[in-house]
Amino acid sequence: MSISISTTATKTLPIPTTNLNNQPSPKPLFHLSFPPNSLPSSLHHHKPSNKLRPLFASPPPHDPPPPPENQLDYLTLTRQAVSEFLLQLGISHEDAVSISSNSHKYTQMLNDIVLELEELDSWRIDNNNNGDGSGGDGEEGFVGFKEKVIRMAKEKGDNGKVAFLESVGLSLSSAINVSRYMSGESLPALINKVKYMKEMLFCGSNGEGLIGKNARRMMRHLSIPVDDDVQQTLAFFEKIEARRGGLDMLGSGDAYFRFLVESFPRLLLLSVESNLKPVVEFLETIGVDRGRIGNILLLFPPIMFSDIKSIRRKVFAFEEVGAMDKDVGKMLLKYPWILSTSILENYKEILLFFDEEKVPKLRADRAIRGLPHLLGCSTSKLKLMVEQIGELRVRNKKLGQVIAKSPQMLLRKPQEFLEVVSLLEDLGFDNEDVGKILVRCPELFAASIEKTLKKKVEFLNSIGVSNDHLPRVINKYPEFLVSDVDRTLLPRMSYLMEIGLSRRDIAFMIRRFSPLLGYSIGKVFQPKLDFLLNTMDKPLKEVVDYPRYFSFSLEKKIKPRFWVLKGRNVDCSLKDMLGKNDDEFATEFMNI
């Protein structure tokens, strides 16, 4: 049974066939026809009235049943009809209810179409058509509202895929567009595929928006022409960045599945068994945890379109820098773009650049493995930074040492590097001293001046280390300037004060032994102070006078020498006990 839809239907009002004297009247010679929207409302729906109705104005013999009380009732019926339609396509009742409840625009679209056609009285059953364009007058000529919705859904021809795609986050227009790519895909198969993809992409954690932070970092340090895959990924990032929460929300929930599919509509054409599972299994074989695979795929979705042979070939290219499978897995987590064509081509240029700068290969390889973002930088940009470093007489092997320890320094702008140099010069260091600090602690030159370096200088001033003493403290322990104040320095400071040292004592100790606050409370301070106070029975003042005590091994030096002195009944200061080398100690205290 099919439906005939007429957009030019009219209401026909027959002339009464009974006269005032209840005598039969002759058959009417004509009918009055009105366009449907021009009929008085009293002819559409019979309502009680206090006015005397003209005797010849009887209602049409077959009024349709009154509609639901409001539009919400229609939408409820439409939603139920969509659910029934989806069940006919072979999916579970749970999925059908979920899809129909979350495809609001699709449901509204069907609802509006059916109501509009009802208003035009255009729903008729074909076998009741009289052949002259008018429908039959029997009640069987009207189709039930839910059945009309189901038939309209079938006429759309997408087999429920538009409703499903909207339910997973796509806009209605995007869902309609994407569904065209999947004309041959059944709805149950599509549902299973999307469930697998969402589990694959979003099963991990995105604590503190780490995926988004990495995405921004990847974009910030990209300075080479890119291929289509990276370009498409950048467009995907831009689309997400424009939403509330931006890239920080990437990976935090499957709501962003919508943008992924809109940017990569062919994604839903991939086979779970032939495409997606092999990629997941390969990433696991190179050391990527299942829960972090989504991080890689969200940062570079085109990987999912690659065949395994192609991925393996690209991975093997990094053997040249000593990266084995597990190393490549770590590199992918940091920088998934290493599998793109443009990055692989630039990889060769980077290796050649380091070779020309006489950077030892082992150092260069270590830098690339530790910070693969370097592969997205142009060699011209890297050269600018290398030249600035060279101004401090740091070249060749020393340059390799610096790059290996802190490759992120090469990602900085020359102006940012010079600002750190100026800060150190303002603290009293000359050019040669700055170069030595660079070799000793290159990460200092990759740190933020306002958020890191100045904050540490202020901390030293606050505990009593004056500007006059700063050069000595920093020169002996430049790592102090990149220590975390809240997580490292303050807790250790508080511990030393809790055991009885004053701020003045600690400042004095730092001036004499700069690395003091670089030691762990649990591994260094507690066991060595416990041995000092409870076993050696020495006062706390001993470590104020000789804070270097904390730098010696408790098991290999402090305890052995103490037991030797105790056995000989010798009492001496910590400096005398520990400040001598083995020969000097043996000569003075063991008569050797």
N, C-alpha and C positions, 0 to 999 in steps of 0.2 A: 504494500500500500504506500503510495507516495503522496506528496503534498503539492497542491497547485497554489501558487502565490500570485495574487492579482493586486496590483497597485492602483487600479482604477475602479475598485468595487464601489457600489452605491447601495444605500438602504432603500428598500422598496416598501412603501406604505400602501396597503390595499384599501380601496374604498369599501366601507361597510356594506354588507349584502342583506341587511335587515332594516326595514323601514320602521317608522314610529308606531305603526299599528300592528307590529309583529307579523307583517305579511312578507312572504318571500319576495325579494327584489330580483330583478334580472341581473345576470352576470355583469360585473362592471366592465365598461368599455375601455378603461385605461387604468394605469397605476401611476401614483405620484412618486417620483424618484428624487432623492436628495443626496448630495455628497455626504459622506459619513460624518464629517466634522461640522456640517451645518445643521444636523438634526437637533432639535431642542433636547435638553437633558432629560425632560420628562418622557421622551420616547426611548431614551437609552435605558433608563432604570426607572421602574415604577415606584413612585413614592406617594405616601398618603398626602392628601391636600384638603384644606377646608373649602376650597372652591368647588363649585359644581362642575364636573367634567362634562364636556359636550358628549352626547350619547353616541355620536358617530366616530369619536376619537378614541377608539379602543386601542390598546397597546399592540405592538407586533406580536404575532402568535408564538414566536420562538425567541424570546429574549435570552441572551447568554447569561450564565450565572454571574452574580455580582463578583467583582474582583476582590482580592484580599484587601484588608482595611488600609494598608499603607505599603509604601515601596519596600520597607524592610521585609514584609511577608513575601513579596515577590522574590527578593534576593535569597531568602531562606529556601524557597522552593527551587530557585535556580541552582543554589549550592548543592542541594540534595540531588538534583538532576545531574549535575556535573559528576558528583560522586558515583551515581549509578552508571553513568556513561563510562567512567574510568574502570569500574569493576568489570564491565563488558570487555575491556581490553586485556584482562588477564592479570591485573595487579591485586595485591592484598587489600582487604577492607581498610586496614590501618593506613596504608599508603594513599588509598583513594580519599579517605576523610581528610588526611593531612594536606593533600594537594588541593582539594576543593576548598579547604578552609584558608589556604594561603595564596590562592590565585585570585585576588580580589578584582583586579582590572579585567581579567579574562571573564570572570563570573559576571561582572557588571556589563561587559560588552554583550554577552549572550542575552542577559536580562533585558537590556535596552532594545536589542534587535527584535526579540520576541514580543515585547510590549508594543513596539512600534507597528509590527505586523498585525498584532491583535487589534490595535486601534483602527487599522485600515480594514479589519475583518478579512484579511487575506489568507488565513489558514483554512484550507478546504481539502477534503479527501478527494483524490482524483476520480475515483469511481462513482462519486456523487455529483460530478460536474454534468450539467445539462447539455453541454456542448455549445451553449450560446454565451459562455463567459460568466454565467451566474452559478453560484454554488447551490447545492441542495438545501432544503429548508429544515431537514430533520436534525435532531440533536446529535446524531452520529456524524454529522458534517463538521463538527467542531472537535479539534484535537486537544487533549488535556495539556495544561500548561507545562508540566515537567517533560511530557513526551515531546512537546515542541522544542524545548531547550535541548534535549538529547539529539533530536533530528538536526537541529541547527549546528550543534557541535560536530556531528558526523559530516555535515555538508562542508565544514571548514577544512576537512581533509588532513589535518595534522595529527590525527589519532592521539590526542591528549598531550602531545609533547609541549604545546604552547603553555597549557595550564601548569604542567610540571616545571618547566623552565622558569615561569614566573614564581612558582612556589619556592624555588631555591634562590631567589633574589634578583632575577633579571627583570628589567622593565618589560611591559607588554610588547612594545615595539621591538626591543632586542630579542625577546623570546620568539616572536614571529619570524624575525630575520634569521636567527640561529636555527630554528626548526627546519628551515628550508635546506640546510646542509645535511639534514638527517632524515630525508624522506624514506630511506630504506631501513631505518632503525626502529625496532619495536619499542613500545613504551616500557615494558618490563626490563628489557636489556639496557635501555638508557638509564633507568632508575638505578639498577645495580652498578652501572659504570660510574655514575655520579657519586653514589655512596662510597665506592672504592676510592675515587679521586679525593673526596673530601676527607676521608680517613687518612689517606696518604699525605695530604697537604697540611692538614690542621691538627693532627694528633699530638704534635709536640708542643712545647712551651715557648711563649714569646715574651718571657719575663722582661719587663721594663722596655718593651718595644725594641728588642735587640735586632730583629730582622729589619725593621725600618731604619734603625741607625746604620746598619751595614749598607742598606740600599743607598742612603744619602752619602755615605763615605765612598761607595763605589762610583757614584755620579760625580762627586766633588773632585776626585782625582783622575778622572778620565780626560785625557787630552790628545787622543788620537782619533782619526776617522774610524767610524764603526761600520760593521756589516748590518744587514737587514735584521738579523736576530736580535742584536743588541739594541738597534733602533726601535724595534717593536717592543722590547722590554722597557726601554725608557718611556715610551708612550704609555705603557701600562702603569709605570710608577707615577707619571704625571697625573693620570686619571685618578689614582688613589690619593695622591697628595692634595688634590682639589676637594676631597671630602672631609667631613669633620673628623678630626683625629689624625688625618693624613697618613703618612707612611708608618707612623708609630703603631698604627692598628693593623698593619700588614702581618698576617699570620696569627692574629689574635682571635679570629673567629671566621666561620665559613660564610659570613655576610659578604666577604670580599671575593667569594667565588664568582659572583656576578661579574665583577670587573675583569677577572681572569678570562672568563668565557667570552665576554664582549671583545676583549683585546685579541684573544686567540680562539675564534669560533671553531676552527678545525680540531680543537682539543677534544671535542665530543665525538669526533669521528675515529679517534684512536681506539684500538682494541686493548682491552684489559690484559688479555693473555699474551698477545703478540707484541704489544708496545710498552704498556705501563709496568707490568710485573717484571719483565726483563731489566728495565732501567733500575727499578727498586733493588732487585737482587744484585745487580752489578755494583751499585753504590754501597751496598752492605759488604760486598767482598773486598772493597778498598777501605773499609774501616769506618764508614758513616753509620752511626746508630739509626735505627728505624725511626725513632722519634725526632730526628733532626734532618731526615731526608726532605721533608717539606720545606725547610729553610732554603735548601739549595734550589728546589724546583720553583719556589715562589720568586726567588731572586733572579732566576734565569729559566723561565718556562719552556723555551725552545728545546731544552735538553730532552723533554718528553717526546719530541718529534724525531729524535735522532735514533738511528739503529745502533745496536750494541757494538758492532764492528767499528763504526765511525768513532764512537766514544772511546773504545779501547785504543784506537790509533792515536787519538789526541792525548790520552793519558800517558801513553808510552813516550810521547815527545818530551815529557818532563824528567825522564831518566837522565837526560843530559845534565841536569842540575842535582843529580843524586836523589831524586824523589822517587821512592818506591811506592807501591800501592797505598800503604797507610799514610804516607806523606801527602800523596795527591788527594786523599780523602780529606785531610786537614786543610789543604789549600782550597779545595772546593767549598768547604764550609765558610772559609773567609772570603773567597772571591770566585763564585761559580762561573764568572765570565771567562775563566781560563780555557773553557771548552769552546769559546767562540772563535770564528775564523780570524777576525781582526786582531784579537789578543794574541793568538798563536803566531801570527805574522810579526807582531811587534816584539814578541818574546825573543825572536832571533836578533832583532835590532838591539835589544837590551843587553843580551849576552856579548854582542860585538862591542857595544859601548864600554862595558866594564873591562873588557880585554884591552881596548885602546887606552883606557885610563890606568892600565897596569894594576888593576885591583886583583889580588890573588883569586883564582877561580873558586877555591873552597869558600872564601869569604863571600863572593858574589852569589854562589849557589845557596849559601845559608840565608842570605838576605832575601832572595827570591822565594825560597821555601817559607820563610818567616812572614814575609809581607808580599804576597802575590799581587797586591794592588799596584806595585811598581810596574807590572806588565801593561797597565793601562795608561802609563805616562809616556809622553814623547821623549825621545833622547835629548831633544833641544832643551826641554824643561829640566831634565836631570843635569844636563851640562851646566846650567846656570848655578845650581846648588853646589855642584862639585867645584866650580870656580871660586865660589864664596868660601868654601871650606879650605881650598888651597891658599887663600889669603892668610890663613892662620898657620901656614907651613905644615899642613896635614895632607900628605899625598901618598900614593902608591900603597905600601903595606899598611901604613897608619890609616889611610883612607879606607882600606878594606876592613880594618879592625873596627873603625867607626861605623861603617855601613852594616857590617855583620851584627853589631851590638844594637844598633838603633836604625834600621832601614827606613822607619817612618820619617826620619829627619829629611830624607831626600824628597819627601812629598810636600815639604813646607815651601813657602814662597821665600825668595831671597831676602825680601824686606823683613819678614818675620824672623829669619835667622839673624839678621843684622841687629834687630831690636834686642835680642838676647845678648849678643856681643856687647852692645852699648850698656845694658844693665850691669853686666859684670865689670866693665870698665869703670862705670860710675861707683862701683863698690870698692875700687882700688886695684883692679887687676890690669896688667899690661897685655899687649897683644900675644906675647909668648906664653904667658900664664893662661890666657883664655884658650890657646891651642892645646895646652896640656890638659886643661879641664875637659875640653872636647873629646880628647882621646880617652880620658879616664871615665867620663860619664856623658856620652853623646846624647842620651835620652833627655838630658837637661835642655838641650837646644831644640828639642821637639815639643817642649812643654809650653803651656800658656803663661805669658808673663803675669797677667792680672790674676788668673785663677790659681796658679801654682807657685811661681817663683817669688813674686812679691809677698804672697801669703806666708811663705816660709821665712822670709827675711823679717817680716813683722812678728812672727812667732818667736824667733831668736831674740829680737829686741825686747819682747814682752817678758821673757824669762830672765833677762839681765845680761844678755850678750850684746855689748855695745857695737856701734859701727866700726870702731877701731879694731875690734877683735874679729869682725866678720870675715875679712880676707883669709885669716889663718884657719878659722873653722871651716870655711867652704873649700879652701885649697886642700886641706887634709881629708875632708869628707864631702865632696860635691854632691854625693847622693842624697845628702840631707835636703837639698832644695827640691827633690822630686818625691820626698816621702809624704805620705798622707797625714795631715795634721790630726784629723778627727779619729781615724782608725788606728794610727800608729803612734804618733808623737805624744798626743795628749794622754792616752791610756798608759804609756810607759812612764811618762812624767808623773802621773797620778800614783802609780805603783811605788815609785821611788820616794814620793812624799809620804805615802802611807807607812812605809817602813821606818820613817824618821828623818829623812833628808829634807832640808829646806830648799826653796827655789834658788836661794843664793848658792847653796852647796851644789845643786845640779848645774847652774850656770857656770860655776867654777870648774866643775868636772868636764863640761862640754868644751870649755876653752882649752883645757889641758888634753882632752881626748875626744875629738869631734864625733867619732862614730858611736858614742855612748847610747844614744836613743835609737840606734839602728839594731839593737839586740832584742831578741824575743824575751818576753817576761817568763813564760813557762820553760823554755829550753835553756835560757842563760841566767837571767836575774835570780829567779827563785832557787835553783839548785846551788848556784855558786854563793849566794848570800847565806843560804842555809848552812853550807859547809864552813863558810867564814865565821859565822856567829856561833854556831852550835858545836862544831867539831874543832875548828882552830881556836875558838874562844877569843876572837879578836873583836875590837870595837868597830862600829860602822864607820867611824872617822877614817879608818884605814883605806876604804875605797874612795873616800873624798880626796885623800892625798895621792892615791894611786888608782885612778879609774880604769887604767889599762888592764887591771886584774880581770875584767870581764872578757878580755880578748883571748885569754889562754884557755887551753883545753883542761877541763876539770879532771878527766881520767888520765890524760897523758902527761900533764905537767904539774897542775896544782897539787893533786893528791900525792903523787910520787915524791915530790920535793918536800911537801909538808911532813910526810912520814919519815923521810931521811933526817930532817931537822929535829923532829920530835925524838927520834931514836938517839940522837946525839945531844939531846937536851939543849938545843940551840933555839933561841928566840930572836927573830929578826923581823924587819918590816917586809911588807909585801913586795916593795920595790927590790930589796936585796934578795928576796927569795926567788922572784920571777924575772927580774930585769937582766939577769946574767945568762949567757949562753951555757950550754952543757959543760963545756970545758972549764969555763970560769967558775961555775957552780961547784964542779967536782974538785977543783983546786982549792977553793976557799973553804968549803964545808965538809969535804970528804977526804981531804989530805991526799989527793991523787995527783 
